[in-house]
Amino acid sequence: MPFYDQLRAAPNLLTLMRLFIIPFLVIEILDEQYLVAFALFMLAGISDALDGVLARRLQQKTTLGQYLDPIADKLLLSTLFLVLTHVGLMPRYVTVLVFSRDLGILLISTLLFTTGTLRDFRPSLFGKLNTLVQIIALIVVLTQKAFGGLHVEMISNVLIRTIAVLAPLSAAQYAWIVLRRIHSDEAKSSA
């Protein structure tokens, strides 16, 4: 499918909308407009769910979408961790762990992809769990700021500590899976 047609596919348009939301989300958080920030984050989440459904239903799974969707997701979450750390709502150590994990995975997958060593990078179980906990933690933090009277500090603290454990754990699992697959591929090619 030509690039322009891929770009116009409904799921990819939703993904592009999610990317477009990010700077406005940052502005609203920096301006302490947490209700608007919460609404934008929820809109981004809905668009993420819808793009996958539309891709399957409309049979519009594209190569562009395979790359653009995870990039949009990571950019959204990473940006939120950074800006929430900047305004004092997320501990620095958690943001450092999240960024270190994502940067490490990005560097390894880019290296393996460009060398042709490995081309399939499915998320691991701990990786999916890590992303889910990150999303829930961000929702809880934004909910707490947007709706004020809710006392969810304990939930927020548990989620943040869980991310601190899951981020390095999921990175280690990813590295183990990649090493195992590379070793398996080498064994097959030498046989």
Summary of the structure (lengths in Angstrom):
residues: 191
radius of gyration: 18.3
end to end distance: 36.7
largest distance: 64.6
contacts: 570
relative contact order: 0.11
helix: 83%
strand: 0%
